Amino acid sequence: MARDLERRRCEIDERIARLDRDDAVLRRDRADGTADDEHDPEGSTLSGEWLQVEALRRAARSERQELDAALVRVADGTYGICLECGRPIPVERLQARPAADRCVTCAGGRSQ
């Protein structure tokens, strides 16, 4: 499982790097003075695109932190054990959400 977590973490790092490049392009486009940010009839504004890139980057960083925490649990032998009740987290849940730190029951309505 650690190998899968590491692979996912690398994929997220690549996604963050792409989003950083997208952000740099948007900032350059805004800075050159030629973009009409609010009056372009051909689609979304640069502000809207920048906000979307920033939201995606924030989500990717959050997922990266969850994977880092899961790797710590792998290293200390607690991966796959619910942090709340101490019971094993079902394999199916870990396959769907490798960074899960709670079983389905304990996760309840919590966004994980």
Secondary structure, 3 states (H helix, E strand, C coil): CHHHHHHHHHHHHHHHHHHHHHHHHHHHHHHCCCCCCCCCCCCCCHHHHHHHHHHHHHHHHHHHHHHHHHHHHHHHCCCCECCCCCCECCHHHHHHCCCCCCCHHHHCCCCC
